[in-house]
Amino acid sequence: MKKFTCVEDIGDLRAAVAEALEIKRDRFAYSELGRNRTLLMIFFNSSLRTRLSTQKAAMNLGMNVMVLDVNQGAWKLETERGVVMDGDKAEHLLEAIPVMASYCDLIGVRSFAQLKDKAEDYEERVIEQFIRYSGRPVFSMEAATRHPLQSFADLITIEEHKTTERPKIVMTWAPHPKALPQAVPNSFAEWINATDYEFVITHPEGYELDPKFVGRAKVEYDQRKAFEGADFIYAKNWSAYADPNYGQVISTDRDWTVDSEKMALTNNAYFMHCLPVRRNMIVTDEVIESERSLVIPEAANREISAEVVIKRLLESLK
């Protein structure tokens, strides 16, 4: 594996999950693999789980780790070609990338959508430049349109807790006071579509995702109907994808908050969320604190998904 940005890069999902569960049983089994290798983690946006879990995964594999916070611990970087650099950006990404690559063996990049220009966001210009110009294996720690490390961890978590071979998975939109990217829901949909699970996406009208990510999922605008018989509820907010409202908040309807009454419609479903979560906006206290909440095990599995990915990238260097 030379890069990791989407579900296709991981290959056979059953094999990937099996490898993840093997690593979870002994996360130091490959501690010699990364010896004298260096991971550079580059953050254009803030992080908690991604930063800690990915660094821990690399350390499990014996790697050295460097972390760079762009715009805080480095020059502001220009990402557009042809720009006259007479503003506040002192260095261009096209010089910065090969310099950074000269200090490391693997590169992880985190760069969110700006939610201003859909074409620019969905071209994934930042991470694609790292892939093109670094000469190093590159993996996404969340990009404009996908968050594959999160989705892989979500899949591992579902596999650990499912009680039927083909569970019903429901991804539900929930209200949030700020405009958020579509990366997590896009990615979750992409990964679940790659399984044979029953998959439903529910959201208010106007929050339709890019059809290429919706895929075979059933779209249901009635949240309560969608919840009926569900085995897993995955809650997440996202801003509008369709023009002319791209990147905008078009509803904060609290009727979409996941609460105990809605969870009672399910097949005693587990609750999932990628975190951080706005309590009593996305989900009520009683649901997220219930014994059926998987948000902490799900977050813990971020270490495991990252370790599988980094392990495979290291193996490609041999």
Rosetta blueprint (number, residue, H / E / L):
1 M L
2 K L
3 K E
4 F E
5 T L
6 C L
7 V H
8 E H
9 D H
10 I H
11 G L
12 D L
13 L H
14 R H
15 A H
16 A H
17 V H
18 A H
19 E H
20 A H
21 L H
22 E H
23 I H
24 K H
25 R H
26 D L
27 R L
28 F L
29 A L
30 Y L
31 S L
32 E L
33 L L
34 G L
35 R L
36 N L
37 R L
38 T E
39 L E
40 L E
41 M E
42 I E
43 F E
44 F L
45 N L
46 S L
47 S L
48 L L
49 R H
50 T H
51 R H
52 L H
53 S H
54 T H
55 Q H
56 K H
57 A H
58 A H
59 M H
60 N H
61 L L
62 G L
63 M L
64 N E
65 V E
66 M E
67 V E
68 L E
69 D E
70 V L
71 N L
72 Q L
73 G L
74 A L
75 W L
76 K L
77 L E
78 E E
79 T L
80 E L
81 R L
82 G L
83 V L
84 V L
85 M L
86 D L
87 G L
88 D L
89 K L
90 A L
91 E E
92 H E
93 L H
94 L H
95 E H
96 A H
97 I H
98 P H
99 V H
100 M H
101 A H
102 S L
103 Y L
104 C L
105 D L
106 L E
107 I E
108 G E
109 V E
110 R E
111 S L
112 F L
113 A L
114 Q L
115 L L
116 K L
117 D L
118 K H
119 A H
120 E H
121 D H
122 Y H
123 E L
124 E L
125 R H
126 V H
127 I H
128 E H
129 Q H
130 F H
131 I H
132 R H
133 Y H
134 S L
135 G L
136 R L
137 P L
138 V E
139 F E
140 S E
141 M L
142 E L
143 A L
144 A L
145 T L
146 R L
147 H L
148 P H
149 L H
150 Q H
151 S H
152 F H
153 A H
154 D H
155 L H
156 I H
157 T H
158 I H
159 E H
160 E H
161 H H
162 K L
163 T L
164 T L
165 E L
166 R L
167 P L
168 K E
169 I E
170 V E
171 M E
172 T E
173 W E
174 A L
175 P L
176 H L
177 P L
178 K L
179 A L
180 L L
181 P L
182 Q L
183 A H
184 V H
185 P H
186 N H
187 S H
188 F H
189 A H
190 E H
191 W H
192 I H
193 N H
194 A L
195 T L
196 D L
197 Y L
198 E E
199 F E
200 V E
201 I E
202 T E
203 H L
204 P L
205 E L
206 G L
207 Y L
208 E L
209 L L
210 D L
211 P H
212 K H
213 F H
214 V H
215 G L
216 R L
217 A L
218 K E
219 V E
220 E E
221 Y L
222 D L
223 Q H
224 R H
225 K H
226 A H
227 F H
228 E L
229 G L
230 A L
231 D L
232 F E
233 I E
234 Y E
235 A E
236 K E
237 N L
238 W L
239 S L
240 A L
241 Y L
242 A L
243 D L
244 P L
245 N L
246 Y L
247 G L
248 Q L
249 V L
250 I L
251 S L
252 T L
253 D L
254 R H
255 D H
256 W H
257 T L
258 V E
259 D L
260 S H
261 E H
262 K H
263 M H
264 A L
265 L L
266 T L
267 N L
268 N L
269 A L
270 Y E
271 F E
272 M E
273 H L
274 C L
275 L L
276 P L
277 V L
278 R L
279 R E
280 N L
281 M L
282 I L
283 V E
284 T L
285 D H
286 E H
287 V H
288 I H
289 E L
290 S L
291 E L
292 R L
293 S E
294 L L
295 V H
296 I H
297 P H
298 E H
299 A H
300 A H
301 N H
302 R H
303 E H
304 I H
305 S H
306 A H
307 E H
308 V H
309 V H
310 I H
311 K H
312 R H
313 L H
314 L H
315 E H
316 S L
317 L L
318 K L
